[in-house]
Amino acid sequence: MNNYFIIALGFAAQFLFFARTIVQWFKSEQAGKVTSPVIFWQISLLASVIMLTYGILRNDFSIVLGQFLVYAVYIRNLQLKNAWKSLNFFIRFFVIAIPPIYIGWLVFGTTYNFSSILKNEDVPLYLLIWGTAGQLIFTSRFLYQWIYSEYKNDSVLPLGFWVISTIGSLMIFIYSIPRMDPVLFAAHSLGFFMYTRNILLYYGRKGLFSRLEKIPFFSKLFNNVSDKIK
């Protein structure tokens, strides 16, 4: 398959992942605390489908494993936010059908299958282990978030989520360099600011918008944008 198309898929997925973080960050800065908007989880689902496709086409086991592990967590958070049933029936059906369809692709596929992603000659064993470990750590943030949210009976993004995000992201960033993966390199070099900023918000640092909101124009602008983000 055309390599440019595959890279474009990866960047599309990472653009959505980055967009969800921008939205979450914007709401959190305005609130002065970390929030978990519904749209964060809706974008996550769409981005995960695209990223899973990218991982298979790149024959990258660590990416595929990571997306499979967090997929159900995204759905569960929408349920906790009481936003799952409000989605169109056909969208919910499509979302639930994706994992078995992709597993079938990997089982019965010829060019792209379980064998091709596990025996990719472009990824030596040490790099496969490092990348998989990074993805497992990065993915575990959502497993941690899910357990924490179940305990609170609400969808929240706790401090541990951002700490784990920072550690996992650093490992994947390092992995992206010898892997020569521009998608992972760009995504995880941009993610550090968002992750560390949320950590600072947890420790009582004021929202970046707090001073600007004293200016009527910016206050009205921020409120209008925030009202459109659920």
C-alpha positions as semicolon CSV with decimal commas, in nm:
position;residue;x (nm);y (nm);z (nm)
1;M;0,000;0,000;0,000
2;N;0,115;0,357;-0,073
3;N;0,341;0,470;0,212
4;Y;0,223;0,831;0,189
5;F;-0,137;0,719;0,245
6;I;-0,033;0,517;0,550
7;I;0,158;0,812;0,698
8;A;-0,140;1,039;0,626
9;L;-0,362;0,800;0,822
10;G;-0,122;0,812;1,115
11;F;-0,110;1,191;1,115
12;A;-0,491;1,207;1,091
13;A;-0,519;0,987;1,400
14;Q;-0,259;1,184;1,592
15;F;-0,422;1,512;1,490
16;L;-0,744;1,387;1,650
17;F;-0,560;1,263;1,960
18;F;-0,394;1,603;1,987
19;A;-0,725;1,781;1,927
20;R;-0,891;1,591;2,212
21;T;-0,609;1,699;2,445
22;I;-0,638;2,061;2,329
23;V;-1,012;2,054;2,404
24;Q;-0,954;1,897;2,745
25;W;-0,676;2,144;2,821
26;F;-0,891;2,441;2,718
27;K;-1,177;2,335;2,945
28;S;-0,935;2,266;3,230
29;E;-0,757;2,600;3,196
30;Q;-1,089;2,782;3,206
31;A;-1,211;2,583;3,506
32;G;-0,875;2,608;3,683
33;K;-0,884;2,233;3,743
34;V;-0,858;1,913;3,537
35;T;-1,185;1,821;3,364
36;S;-1,305;1,527;3,153
37;P;-1,537;1,654;2,874
38;V;-1,756;1,414;2,674
39;I;-1,601;1,519;2,345
40;F;-1,261;1,401;2,472
41;W;-1,390;1,042;2,471
42;Q;-1,584;1,076;2,146
43;I;-1,274;1,198;1,960
44;S;-1,070;0,924;2,128
45;L;-1,287;0,652;1,973
46;L;-1,262;0,792;1,621
47;A;-0,887;0,846;1,652
48;S;-0,836;0,495;1,791
49;V;-1,001;0,333;1,488
50;I;-0,776;0,530;1,252
51;M;-0,464;0,466;1,462
52;L;-0,540;0,094;1,478
53;T;-0,559;0,090;1,099
54;Y;-0,229;0,277;1,081
55;G;-0,063;0,032;1,322
56;I;-0,167;-0,268;1,114
57;L;-0,055;-0,110;0,787
58;R;0,277;-0,017;0,949
59;N;0,314;-0,372;1,083
60;D;0,370;-0,218;1,426
61;F;0,276;-0,455;1,707
62;S;0,313;-0,198;1,985
63;I;0,063;0,042;1,824
64;V;-0,191;-0,231;1,752
65;L;-0,167;-0,369;2,106
66;G;-0,204;-0,025;2,260
67;Q;-0,519;0,062;2,066
68;F;-0,686;-0,271;2,136
69;L;-0,624;-0,229;2,509
70;V;-0,781;0,117;2,545
71;Y;-1,075;0,086;2,304
72;A;-1,324;-0,046;2,560
73;V;-1,209;0,214;2,815
74;Y;-1,320;0,494;2,582
75;I;-1,665;0,338;2,552
76;R;-1,692;0,289;2,928
77;N;-1,610;0,656;2,993
78;L;-1,888;0,762;2,758
79;Q;-2,121;0,538;2,959
80;L;-2,002;0,696;3,284
81;K;-2,068;1,039;3,132
82;N;-2,418;0,920;3,031
83;A;-2,328;0,999;2,671
84;W;-2,311;0,651;2,514
85;K;-2,683;0,592;2,462
86;S;-2,727;0,938;2,315
87;L;-2,511;0,836;2,018
88;N;-2,686;0,722;1,702
89;F;-2,762;0,347;1,705
90;F;-2,564;0,284;1,385
91;I;-2,262;0,468;1,528
92;R;-2,273;0,252;1,840
93;F;-2,307;-0,061;1,628
94;F;-2,009;0,042;1,414
95;V;-1,797;0,121;1,722
96;I;-1,871;-0,219;1,882
97;A;-1,814;-0,405;1,551
98;I;-1,468;-0,260;1,489
99;P;-1,261;-0,483;1,727
100;P;-1,391;-0,820;1,594
101;I;-1,362;-0,694;1,234
102;Y;-0,999;-0,595;1,287
103;I;-0,918;-0,918;1,470
104;G;-1,061;-1,102;1,171
105;W;-0,840;-0,891;0,944
106;L;-0,532;-0,991;1,143
107;V;-0,630;-1,359;1,151
108;F;-0,728;-1,402;0,785
109;G;-0,531;-1,122;0,617
110;T;-0,252;-1,208;0,373
111;T;-0,028;-0,902;0,350
112;Y;-0,117;-0,764;0,691
113;N;-0,178;-1,013;0,972
114;F;-0,056;-1,122;1,316
115;S;0,253;-1,279;1,162
116;S;0,352;-0,963;0,973
117;I;0,326;-0,737;1,278
118;L;0,514;-0,976;1,506
119;K;0,792;-1,060;1,258
120;N;0,857;-0,717;1,110
121;E;1,227;-0,721;1,008
122;D;1,240;-0,341;1,035
123;V;1,189;-0,368;1,411
124;P;1,466;-0,559;1,593
125;L;1,372;-0,749;1,909
126;Y;1,518;-0,495;2,153
127;L;1,325;-0,215;1,983
128;L;1,006;-0,421;1,976
129;I;1,040;-0,483;2,351
130;W;1,109;-0,114;2,425
131;G;0,826;0,010;2,203
132;T;0,580;-0,244;2,344
133;A;0,679;-0,153;2,700
134;G;0,629;0,215;2,618
135;Q;0,288;0,148;2,467
136;L;0,186;-0,069;2,763
137;I;0,285;0,205;3,008
138;F;0,121;0,474;2,796
139;T;-0,193;0,262;2,758
140;S;-0,204;0,171;3,127
141;R;-0,293;0,534;3,199
142;F;-0,641;0,463;3,063
143;L;-0,671;0,139;3,259
144;Y;-0,574;0,333;3,570
145;Q;-0,820;0,609;3,477
146;W;-1,096;0,354;3,421
147;I;-1,046;0,187;3,762
148;Y;-1,029;0,527;3,931
149;S;-1,345;0,643;3,751
150;E;-1,532;0,328;3,845
151;Y;-1,437;0,391;4,207
152;K;-1,562;0,750;4,183
153;N;-1,862;0,646;3,968
154;D;-1,775;0,933;3,736
155;S;-1,543;0,990;3,440
156;V;-1,240;1,178;3,572
157;L;-0,876;1,224;3,473
158;P;-0,673;1,183;3,796
159;L;-0,319;1,298;3,862
160;G;-0,177;0,949;3,805
161;F;-0,318;0,954;3,451
162;W;-0,095;1,249;3,357
163;V;0,214;1,114;3,535
164;I;0,184;0,781;3,352
165;S;0,117;0,971;3,027
166;T;0,443;1,160;3,063
167;I;0,654;0,848;3,130
168;G;0,494;0,642;2,851
169;S;0,509;0,928;2,604
170;L;0,882;0,974;2,665
171;M;0,945;0,604;2,596
172;I;0,742;0,611;2,274
173;F;0,918;0,930;2,165
174;I;1,254;0,752;2,205
175;Y;1,112;0,450;2,018
176;S;1,001;0,669;1,727
177;I;1,356;0,786;1,650
178;P;1,520;0,455;1,543
179;R;1,181;0,345;1,407
180;M;1,186;0,660;1,188
181;D;0,816;0,710;1,253
182;P;0,725;1,077;1,192
183;V;0,374;1,024;1,330
184;L;0,487;0,903;1,673
185;F;0,773;1,155;1,681
186;A;0,546;1,454;1,617
187;A;0,268;1,336;1,847
188;H;0,480;1,265;2,152
189;S;0,701;1,569;2,116
190;L;0,388;1,787;2,128
191;G;0,218;1,596;2,409
192;F;0,463;1,683;2,686
193;F;0,328;2,035;2,736
194;M;-0,030;1,914;2,782
195;Y;0,065;1,635;3,021
196;T;0,289;1,848;3,240
197;R;0,042;2,137;3,234
198;N;-0,232;1,914;3,374
199;I;0,007;1,800;3,647
200;L;0,067;2,163;3,741
201;L;-0,309;2,227;3,752
202;Y;-0,341;1,944;4,002
203;Y;-0,087;2,115;4,225
204;G;-0,286;2,436;4,235
205;R;-0,127;2,637;3,956
206;K;-0,375;2,890;3,823
207;G;-0,528;2,841;3,479
208;L;-0,341;3,021;3,202
209;F;-0,665;3,196;3,110
210;S;-0,724;3,343;3,457
211;R;-0,561;3,680;3,378
212;L;-0,694;3,704;3,025
213;E;-1,050;3,645;3,148
214;K;-1,031;3,982;3,326
215;I;-1,044;4,137;2,978
216;P;-1,410;4,140;2,859
217;F;-1,329;4,035;2,500
218;F;-1,132;3,727;2,607
219;S;-1,380;3,640;2,880
220;K;-1,665;3,637;2,627
221;L;-1,454;3,443;2,374
222;F;-1,352;3,174;2,623
223;N;-1,707;3,136;2,752
224;N;-1,850;3,102;2,401
225;V;-1,595;2,835;2,304
226;S;-1,634;2,651;2,634
227;D;-2,015;2,642;2,603
228;K;-1,978;2,451;2,276
229;I;-1,758;2,185;2,441
230;K;-1,951;1,930;2,642
